[in-house]
Amino acid sequence: MTETHVHASHPRVASRLKRAEGHLRSVIAMIEEGRPCLDVAQQLQAVERAVRNAKQALIHDHMDHCLDGDDTGDRDELKAISRYL
């Protein structure tokens, strides 16, 4: 069984991702409607930025609250998770 792992920041991260999901649905609709590529690319950039910001917030929160730099296992986890920044 997987252990529940919840941070105080998770609701904010989930909210950001839901907003990005809505923007992504809009991008799909834009493509299906034949909107100009420049408009689509701009919206895709916004989606990408929103997902990246959510990812960074999640990782920084985890690093701040779950990892102890003095613990060898935590140092290994820090190296592993920081690859995603």
Biopython code that builds the backbone (N, CA, C, O; Angstrom):
import numpy as np
from Bio.PDB.StructureBuilder import StructureBuilder

atoms = [
    (1, "MET", "N", (0.841, -1.184, 0.000)),
    (1, "MET", "CA", (0.000, 0.000, 0.000)),
    (1, "MET", "C", (0.885, 1.247, 0.000)),
    (1, "MET", "O", (1.891, 1.295, 0.708)),
    (2, "THR", "N", (0.518, 2.241, -0.782)),
    (2, "THR", "CA", (1.280, 3.473, -0.891)),
    (2, "THR", "C", (0.938, 4.400, 0.264)),
    (2, "THR", "O", (-0.228, 4.556, 0.627)),
    (3, "GLU", "N", (1.960, 5.007, 0.834)),
    (3, "GLU", "CA", (1.799, 5.950, 1.928)),
    (3, "GLU", "C", (1.269, 7.277, 1.394)),
    (3, "GLU", "O", (1.713, 7.742, 0.344)),
    (4, "THR", "N", (0.327, 7.888, 2.105)),
    (4, "THR", "CA", (-0.186, 9.199, 1.726)),
    (4, "THR", "C", (0.869, 10.246, 2.032)),
    (4, "THR", "O", (1.447, 10.260, 3.119)),
    (5, "HIS", "N", (1.113, 11.114, 1.078)),
    (5, "HIS", "CA", (2.149, 12.133, 1.225)),
    (5, "HIS", "C", (1.544, 13.458, 0.780)),
    (5, "HIS", "O", (1.426, 13.721, -0.417)),
    (6, "VAL", "N", (1.163, 14.287, 1.736)),
    (6, "VAL", "CA", (0.494, 15.543, 1.414)),
    (6, "VAL", "C", (1.268, 16.706, 2.024)),
    (6, "VAL", "O", (1.661, 16.664, 3.189)),
    (7, "HIS", "N", (1.477, 17.731, 1.225)),
    (7, "HIS", "CA", (2.117, 18.971, 1.674)),
    (7, "HIS", "C", (1.058, 20.063, 1.721)),
    (7, "HIS", "O", (0.017, 19.956, 1.073)),
    (8, "ALA", "N", (1.322, 21.092, 2.476)),
    (8, "ALA", "CA", (0.413, 22.244, 2.529)),
    (8, "ALA", "C", (0.266, 22.893, 1.158)),
    (8, "ALA", "O", (-0.770, 23.488, 0.860)),
    (9, "SER", "N", (1.299, 22.782, 0.322)),
    (9, "SER", "CA", (1.262, 23.419, -1.000)),
    (9, "SER", "C", (0.484, 22.615, -2.036)),
    (9, "SER", "O", (0.183, 23.143, -3.106)),
    (10, "HIS", "N", (0.153, 21.374, -1.760)),
    (10, "HIS", "CA", (-0.491, 20.523, -2.767)),
    (10, "HIS", "C", (-1.795, 21.095, -3.307)),
    (10, "HIS", "O", (-2.011, 21.028, -4.518)),
    (11, "PRO", "N", (-2.683, 21.658, -2.478)),
    (11, "PRO", "CA", (-3.900, 22.243, -3.064)),
    (11, "PRO", "C", (-3.598, 23.362, -4.063)),
    (11, "PRO", "O", (-4.275, 23.476, -5.084)),
    (12, "ARG", "N", (-2.588, 24.187, -3.778)),
    (12, "ARG", "CA", (-2.213, 25.264, -4.708)),
    (12, "ARG", "C", (-1.624, 24.680, -5.991)),
    (12, "ARG", "O", (-1.907, 25.168, -7.085)),
    (13, "VAL", "N", (-0.808, 23.642, -5.857)),
    (13, "VAL", "CA", (-0.219, 22.997, -7.036)),
    (13, "VAL", "C", (-1.331, 22.373, -7.874)),
    (13, "VAL", "O", (-1.338, 22.509, -9.097)),
    (14, "ALA", "N", (-2.271, 21.690, -7.223)),
    (14, "ALA", "CA", (-3.387, 21.075, -7.950)),
    (14, "ALA", "C", (-4.210, 22.141, -8.661)),
    (14, "ALA", "O", (-4.651, 21.933, -9.792)),
    (15, "SER", "N", (-4.421, 23.281, -8.008)),
    (15, "SER", "CA", (-5.174, 24.375, -8.627)),
    (15, "SER", "C", (-4.452, 24.896, -9.873)),
    (15, "SER", "O", (-5.084, 25.153, -10.898)),
    (16, "ARG", "N", (-3.141, 25.049, -9.784)),
    (16, "ARG", "CA", (-2.359, 25.493, -10.944)),
    (16, "ARG", "C", (-2.474, 24.503, -12.084)),
    (16, "ARG", "O", (-2.622, 24.892, -13.243)),
    (17, "LEU", "N", (-2.405, 23.220, -11.754)),
    (17, "LEU", "CA", (-2.482, 22.194, -12.795)),
    (17, "LEU", "C", (-3.868, 22.129, -13.425)),
    (17, "LEU", "O", (-3.992, 21.886, -14.625)),
    (18, "LYS", "N", (-4.905, 22.344, -12.631)),
    (18, "LYS", "CA", (-6.255, 22.374, -13.191)),
    (18, "LYS", "C", (-6.425, 23.556, -14.138)),
    (18, "LYS", "O", (-7.079, 23.447, -15.175)),
    (19, "ARG", "N", (-5.829, 24.685, -13.766)),
    (19, "ARG", "CA", (-5.874, 25.856, -14.638)),
    (19, "ARG", "C", (-5.125, 25.564, -15.938)),
    (19, "ARG", "O", (-5.596, 25.914, -17.021)),
    (20, "ALA", "N", (-3.963, 24.923, -15.832)),
    (20, "ALA", "CA", (-3.201, 24.547, -17.021)),
    (20, "ALA", "C", (-3.992, 23.560, -17.877)),
    (20, "ALA", "O", (-3.953, 23.622, -19.106)),
    (21, "GLU", "N", (-4.708, 22.652, -17.218)),
    (21, "GLU", "CA", (-5.535, 21.690, -17.948)),
    (21, "GLU", "C", (-6.602, 22.416, -18.763)),
    (21, "GLU", "O", (-6.858, 22.059, -19.913)),
    (22, "GLY", "N", (-7.218, 23.426, -18.173)),
    (22, "GLY", "CA", (-8.219, 24.211, -18.893)),
    (22, "GLY", "C", (-7.610, 24.934, -20.090)),
    (22, "GLY", "O", (-8.207, 24.985, -21.165)),
    (23, "HIS", "N", (-6.432, 25.483, -19.895)),
    (23, "HIS", "CA", (-5.745, 26.154, -21.006)),
    (23, "HIS", "C", (-5.394, 25.151, -22.099)),
    (23, "HIS", "O", (-5.510, 25.462, -23.284)),
    (24, "LEU", "N", (-4.971, 23.967, -21.717)),
    (24, "LEU", "CA", (-4.625, 22.953, -22.711)),
    (24, "LEU", "C", (-5.852, 22.535, -23.516)),
    (24, "LEU", "O", (-5.762, 22.327, -24.726)),
    (25, "ARG", "N", (-6.985, 22.414, -22.853)),
    (25, "ARG", "CA", (-8.224, 22.113, -23.585)),
    (25, "ARG", "C", (-8.534, 23.221, -24.598)),
    (25, "ARG", "O", (-8.997, 22.952, -25.707)),
    (26, "SER", "N", (-8.276, 24.452, -24.203)),
    (26, "SER", "CA", (-8.486, 25.579, -25.118)),
    (26, "SER", "C", (-7.552, 25.500, -26.317)),
    (26, "SER", "O", (-7.950, 25.803, -27.442)),
    (27, "VAL", "N", (-6.313, 25.095, -26.076)),
    (27, "VAL", "CA", (-5.349, 24.959, -27.168)),
    (27, "VAL", "C", (-5.815, 23.885, -28.147)),
    (27, "VAL", "O", (-5.733, 24.068, -29.361)),
    (28, "ILE", "N", (-6.296, 22.783, -27.624)),
    (28, "ILE", "CA", (-6.802, 21.710, -28.487)),
    (28, "ILE", "C", (-7.944, 22.237, -29.345)),
    (28, "ILE", "O", (-8.001, 21.975, -30.546)),
    (29, "ALA", "N", (-8.855, 22.985, -28.720)),
    (29, "ALA", "CA", (-9.976, 23.564, -29.467)),
    (29, "ALA", "C", (-9.470, 24.538, -30.533)),
    (29, "ALA", "O", (-9.991, 24.568, -31.648)),
    (30, "MET", "N", (-8.467, 25.321, -30.193)),
    (30, "MET", "CA", (-7.902, 26.265, -31.164)),
    (30, "MET", "C", (-7.360, 25.528, -32.381)),
    (30, "MET", "O", (-7.568, 25.960, -33.515)),
    (31, "ILE", "N", (-6.673, 24.431, -32.152)),
    (31, "ILE", "CA", (-6.117, 23.639, -33.257)),
    (31, "ILE", "C", (-7.249, 23.066, -34.098)),
    (31, "ILE", "O", (-7.199, 23.112, -35.327)),
    (32, "GLU", "N", (-8.260, 22.530, -33.442)),
    (32, "GLU", "CA", (-9.386, 21.936, -34.164)),
    (32, "GLU", "C", (-10.170, 22.985, -34.955)),
    (32, "GLU", "O", (-10.766, 22.669, -35.984)),
    (33, "GLU", "N", (-10.170, 24.222, -34.480)),
    (33, "GLU", "CA", (-10.860, 25.317, -35.168)),
    (33, "GLU", "C", (-10.015, 25.931, -36.280)),
    (33, "GLU", "O", (-10.506, 26.748, -37.059)),
    (34, "GLY", "N", (-8.746, 25.537, -36.352)),
    (34, "GLY", "CA", (-7.879, 26.082, -37.385)),
    (34, "GLY", "C", (-7.357, 27.468, -37.082)),
    (34, "GLY", "O", (-7.089, 28.245, -37.998)),
    (35, "ARG", "N", (-7.209, 27.789, -35.815)),
    (35, "ARG", "CA", (-6.681, 29.102, -35.418)),
    (35, "ARG", "C", (-5.239, 29.253, -35.877)),
    (35, "ARG", "O", (-4.559, 28.252, -36.105)),
    (36, "PRO", "N", (-4.759, 30.484, -36.016)),
    (36, "PRO", "CA", (-3.384, 30.720, -36.475)),
    (36, "PRO", "C", (-2.348, 30.074, -35.548)),
    (36, "PRO", "O", (-2.499, 30.044, -34.326)),
    (37, "CYS", "N", (-1.302, 29.565, -36.177)),
    (37, "CYS", "CA", (-0.246, 28.859, -35.435)),
    (37, "CYS", "C", (0.394, 29.740, -34.373)),
    (37, "CYS", "O", (0.739, 29.250, -33.298)),
    (38, "LEU", "N", (0.560, 31.028, -34.649)),
    (38, "LEU", "CA", (1.160, 31.924, -33.667)),
    (38, "LEU", "C", (0.314, 31.975, -32.399)),
    (38, "LEU", "O", (0.850, 31.929, -31.292)),
    (39, "ASP", "N", (-1.006, 32.069, -32.557)),
    (39, "ASP", "CA", (-1.904, 32.091, -31.397)),
    (39, "ASP", "C", (-1.802, 30.784, -30.608)),
    (39, "ASP", "O", (-1.756, 30.788, -29.378)),
    (40, "VAL", "N", (-1.769, 29.682, -31.329)),
    (40, "VAL", "CA", (-1.682, 28.366, -30.678)),
    (40, "VAL", "C", (-0.353, 28.244, -29.939)),
    (40, "VAL", "O", (-0.316, 27.787, -28.797)),
    (41, "ALA", "N", (0.733, 28.650, -30.585)),
    (41, "ALA", "CA", (2.060, 28.558, -29.966)),
    (41, "ALA", "C", (2.133, 29.403, -28.698)),
    (41, "ALA", "O", (2.737, 28.985, -27.710)),
    (42, "GLN", "N", (1.524, 30.583, -28.716)),
    (42, "GLN", "CA", (1.520, 31.446, -27.530)),
    (42, "GLN", "C", (0.781, 30.762, -26.378)),
    (42, "GLN", "O", (1.241, 30.793, -25.237)),
    (43, "GLN", "N", (-0.344, 30.155, -26.675)),
    (43, "GLN", "CA", (-1.113, 29.479, -25.637)),
    (43, "GLN", "C", (-0.388, 28.235, -25.125)),
    (43, "GLN", "O", (-0.429, 27.934, -23.932)),
    (44, "LEU", "N", (0.272, 27.517, -26.029)),
    (44, "LEU", "CA", (1.060, 26.355, -25.602)),
    (44, "LEU", "C", (2.189, 26.784, -24.682)),
    (44, "LEU", "O", (2.510, 26.085, -23.721)),
    (45, "GLN", "N", (2.792, 27.926, -24.968)),
    (45, "GLN", "CA", (3.847, 28.451, -24.095)),
    (45, "GLN", "C", (3.288, 28.721, -22.707)),
    (45, "GLN", "O", (3.944, 28.425, -21.708)),
    (46, "ALA", "N", (2.096, 29.272, -22.634)),
    (46, "ALA", "CA", (1.466, 29.550, -21.344)),
    (46, "ALA", "C", (1.188, 28.257, -20.577)),
    (46, "ALA", "O", (1.384, 28.199, -19.363)),
    (47, "VAL", "N", (0.734, 27.225, -21.282)),
    (47, "VAL", "CA", (0.478, 25.928, -20.649)),
    (47, "VAL", "C", (1.787, 25.355, -20.112)),
    (47, "VAL", "O", (1.856, 24.895, -18.972)),
    (48, "GLU", "N", (2.810, 25.388, -20.939)),
    (48, "GLU", "CA", (4.112, 24.852, -20.533)),
    (48, "GLU", "C", (4.641, 25.581, -19.302)),
    (48, "GLU", "O", (5.144, 24.946, -18.375)),
    (49, "ARG", "N", (4.533, 26.897, -19.285)),
    (49, "ARG", "CA", (4.997, 27.695, -18.152)),
    (49, "ARG", "C", (4.210, 27.360, -16.882)),
    (49, "ARG", "O", (4.787, 27.264, -15.799)),
    (50, "ALA", "N", (2.894, 27.182, -17.017)),
    (50, "ALA", "CA", (2.064, 26.854, -15.858)),
    (50, "ALA", "C", (2.438, 25.499, -15.273)),
    (50, "ALA", "O", (2.509, 25.347, -14.053)),
    (51, "VAL", "N", (2.674, 24.526, -16.126)),
    (51, "VAL", "CA", (3.065, 23.193, -15.655)),
    (51, "VAL", "C", (4.449, 23.260, -15.009)),
    (51, "VAL", "O", (4.672, 22.665, -13.954)),
    (52, "ARG", "N", (5.369, 23.976, -15.632)),
    (52, "ARG", "CA", (6.721, 24.106, -15.082)),
    (52, "ARG", "C", (6.686, 24.777, -13.715)),
    (52, "ARG", "O", (7.384, 24.341, -12.799)),
    (53, "ASN", "N", (5.892, 25.820, -13.563)),
    (53, "ASN", "CA", (5.793, 26.509, -12.278)),
    (53, "ASN", "C", (5.188, 25.610, -11.206)),
    (53, "ASN", "O", (5.623, 25.642, -10.055)),
    (54, "ALA", "N", (4.198, 24.815, -11.570)),
    (54, "ALA", "CA", (3.596, 23.882, -10.616)),
    (54, "ALA", "C", (4.630, 22.838, -10.189)),
    (54, "ALA", "O", (4.732, 22.504, -9.009)),
    (55, "LYS", "N", (5.383, 22.335, -11.141)),
    (55, "LYS", "CA", (6.417, 21.339, -10.844)),
    (55, "LYS", "C", (7.464, 21.920, -9.908)),
    (55, "LYS", "O", (7.854, 21.276, -8.934)),
    (56, "GLN", "N", (7.920, 23.125, -10.192)),
    (56, "GLN", "CA", (8.936, 23.748, -9.350)),
    (56, "GLN", "C", (8.415, 23.995, -7.941)),
    (56, "GLN", "O", (9.140, 23.780, -6.970)),
    (57, "ALA", "N", (7.175, 24.440, -7.816)),
    (57, "ALA", "CA", (6.597, 24.676, -6.492)),
    (57, "ALA", "C", (6.533, 23.376, -5.696)),
    (57, "ALA", "O", (6.854, 23.354, -4.508)),
    (58, "LEU", "N", (6.123, 22.304, -6.346)),
    (58, "LEU", "CA", (6.039, 21.007, -5.679)),
    (58, "LEU", "C", (7.419, 20.548, -5.218)),
    (58, "LEU", "O", (7.581, 20.124, -4.074)),
    (59, "ILE", "N", (8.408, 20.628, -6.096)),
    (59, "ILE", "CA", (9.757, 20.152, -5.776)),
    (59, "ILE", "C", (10.390, 21.016, -4.692)),
    (59, "ILE", "O", (10.994, 20.481, -3.763)),
    (60, "HIS", "N", (10.269, 22.322, -4.786)),
    (60, "HIS", "CA", (10.854, 23.195, -3.762)),
    (60, "HIS", "C", (10.211, 22.946, -2.404)),
    (60, "HIS", "O", (10.902, 22.926, -1.385)),
    (61, "ASP", "N", (8.904, 22.757, -2.383)),
    (61, "ASP", "CA", (8.225, 22.479, -1.118)),
    (61, "ASP", "C", (8.728, 21.160, -0.531)),
    (61, "ASP", "O", (8.972, 21.065, 0.672)),
    (62, "HIS", "N", (8.876, 20.171, -1.361)),
    (62, "HIS", "CA", (9.379, 18.870, -0.892)),
    (62, "HIS", "C", (10.796, 19.022, -0.333)),
    (62, "HIS", "O", (11.109, 18.486, 0.730)),
    (63, "MET", "N", (11.638, 19.746, -1.047)),
    (63, "MET", "CA", (13.011, 19.931, -0.596)),
    (63, "MET", "C", (13.062, 20.698, 0.722)),
    (63, "MET", "O", (13.894, 20.402, 1.579)),
    (64, "ASP", "N", (12.183, 21.676, 0.890)),
    (64, "ASP", "CA", (12.168, 22.486, 2.107)),
    (64, "ASP", "C", (11.628, 21.734, 3.325)),
    (64, "ASP", "O", (12.071, 21.969, 4.449)),
    (65, "HIS", "N", (10.676, 20.835, 3.102)),
    (65, "HIS", "CA", (9.972, 20.249, 4.240)),
    (65, "HIS", "C", (10.210, 18.761, 4.459)),
    (65, "HIS", "O", (9.861, 18.242, 5.519)),
    (66, "CYS", "N", (10.781, 18.074, 3.510)),
    (66, "CYS", "CA", (10.892, 16.619, 3.643)),
    (66, "CYS", "C", (12.324, 16.101, 3.657)),
    (66, "CYS", "O", (12.560, 14.951, 4.028)),
    (67, "LEU", "N", (13.262, 16.917, 3.265)),
    (67, "LEU", "CA", (14.625, 16.420, 3.140)),
    (67, "LEU", "C", (15.532, 17.066, 4.176)),
    (67, "LEU", "O", (15.484, 18.274, 4.410)),
    (68, "ASP", "N", (16.355, 16.232, 4.785)),
    (68, "ASP", "CA", (17.338, 16.675, 5.760)),
    (68, "ASP", "C", (18.710, 16.466, 5.135)),
    (68, "ASP", "O", (19.114, 15.329, 4.892)),
    (69, "GLY", "N", (19.424, 17.542, 4.875)),
    (69, "GLY", "CA", (20.716, 17.460, 4.201)),
    (69, "GLY", "C", (21.754, 16.617, 4.919)),
    (69, "GLY", "O", (22.753, 16.223, 4.318)),
    (70, "ASP", "N", (21.533, 16.333, 6.203)),
    (70, "ASP", "CA", (22.491, 15.532, 6.964)),
    (70, "ASP", "C", (22.271, 14.041, 6.789)),
    (70, "ASP", "O", (23.151, 13.248, 7.126)),
    (71, "ASP", "N", (21.130, 13.645, 6.276)),
    (71, "ASP", "CA", (20.800, 12.234, 6.100)),
    (71, "ASP", "C", (21.248, 11.779, 4.711)),
    (71, "ASP", "O", (20.899, 12.409, 3.712)),
    (72, "THR", "N", (22.016, 10.694, 4.642)),
    (72, "THR", "CA", (22.551, 10.212, 3.362)),
    (72, "THR", "C", (21.440, 9.861, 2.385)),
    (72, "THR", "O", (21.527, 10.208, 1.207)),
    (73, "GLY", "N", (20.397, 9.179, 2.850)),
    (73, "GLY", "CA", (19.278, 8.832, 1.969)),
    (73, "GLY", "C", (18.593, 10.062, 1.422)),
    (73, "GLY", "O", (18.200, 10.099, 0.256)),
    (74, "ASP", "N", (18.448, 11.076, 2.271)),
    (74, "ASP", "CA", (17.820, 12.318, 1.824)),
    (74, "ASP", "C", (18.696, 13.054, 0.813)),
    (74, "ASP", "O", (18.178, 13.671, -0.118)),
    (75, "ARG", "N", (20.010, 12.994, 0.983)),
    (75, "ARG", "CA", (20.902, 13.629, 0.003)),
    (75, "ARG", "C", (20.747, 12.953, -1.354)),
    (75, "ARG", "O", (20.740, 13.620, -2.389)),
    (76, "ASP", "N", (20.623, 11.638, -1.347)),
    (76, "ASP", "CA", (20.417, 10.916, -2.604)),
    (76, "ASP", "C", (19.092, 11.304, -3.236)),
    (76, "ASP", "O", (19.008, 11.489, -4.450)),
    (77, "GLU", "N", (18.041, 11.430, -2.402)),
    (77, "GLU", "CA", (16.736, 11.838, -2.921)),
    (77, "GLU", "C", (16.791, 13.266, -3.446)),
    (77, "GLU", "O", (16.172, 13.583, -4.461)),
    (78, "LEU", "N", (17.530, 14.126, -2.755)),
    (78, "LEU", "CA", (17.682, 15.510, -3.209)),
    (78, "LEU", "C", (18.313, 15.547, -4.595)),
    (78, "LEU", "O", (17.852, 16.280, -5.470)),
    (79, "LYS", "N", (19.347, 14.771, -4.793)),
    (79, "LYS", "CA", (19.988, 14.700, -6.116)),
    (79, "LYS", "C", (19.002, 14.198, -7.165)),
    (79, "LYS", "O", (18.931, 14.722, -8.277)),
    (80, "ALA", "N", (18.244, 13.172, -6.787)),
    (80, "ALA", "CA", (17.294, 12.582, -7.745)),
    (80, "ALA", "C", (16.188, 13.566, -8.114)),
    (80, "ALA", "O", (15.882, 13.730, -9.295)),
    (81, "ILE", "N", (15.588, 14.217, -7.132)),
    (81, "ILE", "CA", (14.457, 15.098, -7.421)),
    (81, "ILE", "C", (14.903, 16.404, -8.073)),
    (81, "ILE", "O", (14.152, 16.989, -8.854)),
    (82, "SER", "N", (16.115, 16.869, -7.763)),
    (82, "SER", "CA", (16.572, 18.128, -8.343)),
    (82, "SER", "C", (16.821, 18.030, -9.839)),
    (82, "SER", "O", (16.911, 19.053, -10.518)),
    (83, "ARG", "N", (16.932, 16.816, -10.362)),
    (83, "ARG", "CA", (17.079, 16.647, -11.816)),
    (83, "ARG", "C", (15.852, 17.175, -12.561)),
    (83, "ARG", "O", (15.944, 17.527, -13.737)),
    (84, "TYR", "N", (14.728, 17.230, -11.892)),
    (84, "TYR", "CA", (13.483, 17.637, -12.554)),
    (84, "TYR", "C", (13.262, 19.145, -12.522)),
    (84, "TYR", "O", (12.279, 19.634, -13.079)),
    (85, "LEU", "N", (14.152, 19.882, -11.884)),
    (85, "LEU", "CA", (13.997, 21.348, -11.831)),
    (85, "LEU", "C", (14.343, 21.982, -13.155)),
    (85, "LEU", "O", (14.270, 23.203, -13.292)),
]
sb = StructureBuilder()
sb.init_structure("model")
sb.init_model(0)
sb.init_chain("A")
sb.init_seg("    ")
for serial, (resi, resn, name, xyz) in enumerate(atoms, 1):
    if name == "N":
        sb.init_residue(resn, " ", resi, " ")
    sb.init_atom(name, np.array(xyz, "f"), 0.0, 1.0, " ", f" {name:<3s}", serial, name[0])
structure = sb.get_structure()
